[in-house]
Structure formats: structure tokens, C-alpha cells
Amino acid sequence: MQAETWNANYKQQDRKLQRRTSLNWLMLLSIGAAFAFLALGASFGAVETFDRAILTWVHQQRTLLLDHLMAAATWIGAEIGMTLQALLFLGVLLWRRPAGWGWYAGLLLLALPIGYLINIELKQIYNRPRPTLYPSEYLAAEDDASFPSGHAWAATCYYGTIAYLLLRQVRRASRQALILLGAALCIGTISISRIYLAVHYPTDSIAGMIGGLGWLGLSMMCISAATRLSSKALWSTIWRR
């Protein structure tokens, strides 16, 4: 009798998950369409006027203080900065072990390193040159293409994962809003720093955020599917007993 109740509950949860999965796929398709729009615009020069206008405006706002702040933001969003933050995040997960901590660890390990490789492949595919509208001492350290921004992509995956974890831990709407605002500020600051330092076009950073969001969402779906399959196997075992 208990097994029958468990099985009925599982089927109800499975139907809810199927509806949620359909909605997630719709959102991913929308994100993919937005990325494709920017990719086509960057490939055919349709966004050049927009990019140049934003780069010019940002260049006019430069100050010594902003130079230091944006350089720091870029370092935080670089490979070494993201690696250190990811290790810290995994360490905190192992220490505190919140509910579902293995799920979040798996999400980060899938979203960040694999997302980095995907970003490299996309750069090679589109092969967009770096901006040269204004001189930048940081261009010498960049030996890859411009589109999409790897910093914006990685920041979206990392801070998006942290935000999702924190959102699951709190219930008050005001705190959830603060978490989303904090994640958006971190992602936005790192993405804007690449434009400020004149090593990326604005559309590179926008595409990086969109691509990172899409890959993070797909990673969540993959981890959820793996968890669901494991749970389904467990329920099947219980039901047979």
C-alpha cells in the first residue's frame, strides 16, 4: 500500500516536471534565437554602428578610478579569477552541505568548464576581430576572437549558479530580489568592464551573457534529467518490491 502511494506521488511529480520541461525548452529556444540574431548581426556588420556608438560613449566616461575598478572586474572574470571563485564555492558546498549540494556542485562543474570550451569554439566559428576603435593596453593579452565575450559567458554561468542556490534557500521575496540584483550587478560589471577596456564590442558582451544564460539553463536541465532518471530507477525498485 505504501509503495502504491509512493508510485502515485511520483507520477504526479513526473507530470509537473514534464510541463516545466516544456516551458524550459521554450525559454531556451527564445534565448537561442536572441543569440543567433546577435551572431548574424556581428557576422554581417549590421551592429557596427551600435557598437561604435556605445564604445565611443564609454570611452568618454573614462576616469582613473574607473580604470582601476574595471581592471579589477576583468581580473575577477578571467580564467584564474573564476577558477578561484569556483573552488571557493565548491569548498563551501562541501563544508556546509546544504540540501541538494551535490546537484549544485554538478551544475557548476558542467556549466563553467564545458561552457568555457563551447565559448572557445564559438569564437573560432565567428572569428570576429577585436575592436580597434580606441587603443587598449589589454588587447596585447588577448589572442582569441572577440565574439562572444568569454568573461560575460563565464560570469553568467558562475553567478547564475550561486543565485539559483541562494534563491532555493530563502523564501522572502525581498531577499530573492536582492539575490537577483547582486547576481545581475556582478555579471553586468564584469561584462561592462570588457567594453570599458576596449577589448570587446558591446554586442560581444551581450551575446556572452545570453549564451551563458542559455548554457546554464541547458546544464540545469541536464542535471535535473540525470537526477530524475536516478529517482525513477529508485521508485521502480521500490514498486517492484
C-alpha positions as CSV (number, residue, x, y, z in Angstrom):
1,M,0.0,0.0,0.0
2,Q,2.8,2.4,0.9
3,A,4.6,1.5,-2.4
4,E,1.4,2.4,-4.3
5,T,1.2,5.8,-2.6
6,W,4.8,6.5,-3.4
7,N,4.2,5.5,-7.0
8,A,1.2,7.8,-7.3
9,N,3.1,10.7,-5.9
10,Y,6.0,10.0,-8.3
11,K,3.6,10.0,-11.3
12,Q,2.1,13.4,-10.2
13,Q,5.6,14.9,-9.8
14,D,6.5,13.5,-13.2
15,R,3.6,15.2,-14.9
16,K,4.6,18.6,-13.3
17,L,8.2,18.1,-14.4
18,Q,7.1,17.4,-18.0
19,R,5.1,20.7,-18.0
20,R,8.1,22.6,-16.5
21,T,10.5,21.0,-19.1
22,S,8.3,22.2,-22.0
23,L,8.4,25.7,-20.6
24,N,12.2,25.5,-20.1
25,W,12.7,24.4,-23.7
26,L,10.6,27.3,-24.9
27,M,12.8,29.7,-22.9
28,L,15.9,28.1,-24.3
29,L,14.7,28.4,-27.8
30,S,14.0,32.1,-27.2
31,I,17.5,32.6,-25.8
32,G,18.9,30.8,-28.8
33,A,17.0,33.0,-31.2
34,A,18.4,36.1,-29.4
35,F,21.9,34.8,-29.6
36,A,21.5,33.9,-33.3
37,F,20.2,37.4,-34.0
38,L,23.3,39.0,-32.5
39,A,25.6,36.5,-34.1
40,L,24.2,37.3,-37.6
41,G,24.4,41.0,-36.9
42,A,28.0,40.7,-35.8
43,S,28.9,38.5,-38.8
44,F,27.4,40.8,-41.4
45,G,28.3,44.1,-39.7
46,A,24.7,45.1,-39.0
47,V,25.5,46.0,-35.4
48,E,28.7,48.0,-36.2
49,T,27.0,51.4,-35.8
50,F,25.5,50.4,-32.5
51,D,28.8,49.0,-31.2
52,R,30.8,52.1,-32.3
53,A,28.4,54.5,-30.7
54,I,28.5,52.6,-27.3
55,L,32.3,52.2,-27.4
56,T,32.7,56.0,-28.1
57,W,30.3,56.9,-25.3
58,V,32.0,54.6,-22.8
59,H,35.4,55.9,-23.8
60,Q,34.3,59.4,-23.0
61,Q,33.4,58.4,-19.4
62,R,36.8,57.0,-18.5
63,T,38.5,58.2,-15.3
64,L,41.5,56.9,-13.3
65,L,39.2,55.4,-10.6
66,L,37.1,53.6,-13.2
67,D,40.2,52.3,-14.9
68,H,41.3,50.5,-11.7
69,L,37.8,49.3,-10.9
70,M,37.2,47.9,-14.4
71,A,40.6,46.3,-14.5
72,A,39.8,44.6,-11.2
73,A,36.4,43.4,-12.5
74,T,38.1,42.0,-15.6
75,W,40.6,40.0,-13.5
76,I,37.7,38.6,-11.3
77,G,36.0,37.4,-14.5
78,A,39.2,36.0,-16.1
79,E,40.1,32.3,-16.0
80,I,42.2,32.4,-12.8
81,G,39.6,34.6,-11.0
82,M,36.7,32.3,-12.0
83,T,38.7,29.2,-11.1
84,L,39.5,30.5,-7.6
85,Q,35.8,31.5,-7.1
86,A,34.6,28.1,-8.3
87,L,37.0,26.3,-5.9
88,L,35.8,28.5,-3.1
89,F,32.1,27.8,-4.0
90,L,32.8,24.0,-4.1
91,G,34.6,24.2,-0.8
92,V,31.7,26.0,0.9
93,L,29.3,23.4,-0.5
94,L,31.4,20.5,0.9
95,W,31.6,22.3,4.2
96,R,28.0,23.4,4.7
97,R,26.4,20.6,2.6
98,P,23.0,22.3,2.0
99,A,20.1,20.3,0.7
100,G,20.9,19.2,-2.8
101,W,24.5,20.3,-2.6
102,G,25.7,17.6,-5.0
103,W,23.2,18.9,-7.6
104,Y,24.7,22.4,-7.4
105,A,28.3,21.1,-7.5
106,G,27.4,19.1,-10.6
107,L,25.8,22.1,-12.2
108,L,28.8,24.3,-11.6
109,L,31.2,21.6,-12.9
110,L,29.1,21.2,-16.0
111,A,28.3,24.9,-16.7
112,L,31.6,26.5,-16.1
113,P,34.4,24.3,-17.7
114,I,32.2,22.9,-20.5
115,G,30.8,26.4,-21.1
116,Y,34.3,27.7,-21.4
117,L,35.1,25.2,-24.2
118,I,31.9,26.0,-26.0
119,N,32.7,29.7,-25.9
120,I,36.1,29.0,-27.4
121,E,34.5,27.0,-30.2
122,L,32.1,29.8,-30.9
123,K,34.9,32.3,-31.1
124,Q,36.6,30.2,-33.7
125,I,33.4,29.9,-35.7
126,Y,32.6,33.6,-35.8
127,N,36.2,34.8,-35.7
128,R,35.3,38.4,-35.1
129,P,38.3,40.7,-34.8
130,R,38.8,42.6,-31.5
131,P,37.8,46.3,-31.6
132,T,40.5,48.7,-32.6
133,L,38.5,51.9,-32.4
134,Y,40.4,53.0,-29.3
135,P,43.9,51.9,-28.1
136,S,43.9,49.5,-25.2
137,E,46.9,48.1,-23.3
138,Y,44.8,45.0,-22.6
139,L,44.5,44.0,-26.2
140,A,48.0,42.6,-26.2
141,A,47.0,39.9,-23.8
142,E,44.0,38.8,-26.0
143,D,45.0,36.2,-28.6
144,D,41.5,34.9,-29.5
145,A,38.5,36.3,-31.3
146,S,36.0,38.8,-29.9
147,F,32.5,37.2,-30.3
148,P,31.1,36.2,-27.8
149,S,32.8,37.5,-24.7
150,G,34.2,34.7,-22.5
151,H,34.2,36.9,-19.4
152,A,30.5,37.6,-19.8
153,W,29.7,34.0,-20.5
154,A,31.6,32.6,-17.5
155,A,30.3,35.3,-15.1
156,T,26.7,34.4,-16.1
157,C,27.3,30.7,-15.6
158,Y,29.0,31.2,-12.2
159,Y,26.9,33.9,-10.6
160,G,23.8,32.4,-12.1
161,T,24.6,29.1,-10.3
162,I,25.2,30.9,-7.0
163,A,22.0,32.9,-7.4
164,Y,20.0,29.8,-8.1
165,L,21.4,28.1,-4.9
166,L,20.6,31.1,-2.7
167,L,17.1,31.5,-4.2
168,R,16.3,28.0,-3.1
169,Q,17.4,28.7,0.4
170,V,15.2,31.8,1.1
171,R,11.5,32.4,0.8
172,R,11.1,36.1,1.3
173,A,10.5,38.0,-2.0
174,S,12.7,40.9,-0.8
175,R,15.7,38.7,-0.2
176,Q,15.2,36.9,-3.5
177,A,15.1,40.3,-5.3
178,L,18.4,41.3,-3.5
179,I,20.0,38.0,-4.7
180,L,18.9,38.5,-8.3
181,L,20.1,42.1,-8.1
182,G,23.5,41.1,-6.7
183,A,24.0,38.5,-9.4
184,A,23.0,40.9,-12.1
185,L,25.4,43.5,-10.8
186,C,28.3,41.0,-10.7
187,I,27.6,39.8,-14.2
188,G,26.9,43.3,-15.6
189,T,30.1,44.8,-14.0
190,I,32.3,42.1,-15.5
191,S,30.6,42.3,-18.9
192,I,30.8,46.2,-19.0
193,S,34.5,46.1,-17.9
194,R,35.3,44.4,-21.2
195,I,33.7,47.2,-23.1
196,Y,35.2,49.8,-20.9
197,L,38.7,48.4,-21.5
198,A,38.0,48.4,-25.3
199,V,38.7,44.7,-25.7
200,H,35.2,43.7,-26.7
201,Y,32.3,45.2,-28.6
202,P,29.1,45.8,-26.7
203,T,27.3,43.0,-28.7
204,D,30.1,40.6,-27.7
205,S,29.3,41.1,-24.0
206,I,25.6,41.0,-24.6
207,A,26.0,37.7,-26.6
208,G,28.2,36.3,-23.9
209,M,25.6,36.9,-21.2
210,I,22.8,35.5,-23.4
211,G,24.9,32.5,-24.4
212,G,26.0,31.9,-20.8
213,L,22.4,32.1,-19.6
214,G,21.3,29.6,-22.3
215,W,24.1,27.1,-21.4
216,L,23.4,27.5,-17.7
217,G,19.7,26.7,-18.4
218,L,20.6,23.7,-20.5
219,S,23.0,22.5,-17.8
220,M,20.3,22.7,-15.3
221,M,18.0,20.6,-17.5
222,C,20.8,18.0,-18.0
223,I,21.5,17.7,-14.2
224,S,17.7,17.6,-13.5
225,A,17.2,14.9,-16.1
226,A,20.0,12.8,-14.6
227,T,18.6,13.2,-11.1
228,R,15.1,12.3,-12.4
229,L,16.4,9.2,-14.1
230,S,18.1,8.1,-10.9
231,S,15.0,8.8,-8.9
232,K,12.9,6.9,-11.4
233,A,15.1,3.9,-11.1
234,L,14.8,4.1,-7.3
235,W,11.0,4.3,-7.5
236,S,10.9,1.4,-9.9
237,T,12.9,-0.7,-7.5
238,I,10.6,0.2,-4.6
239,W,7.5,-0.5,-6.7
240,R,8.7,-4.0,-7.7
241,R,9.2,-4.8,-4.1
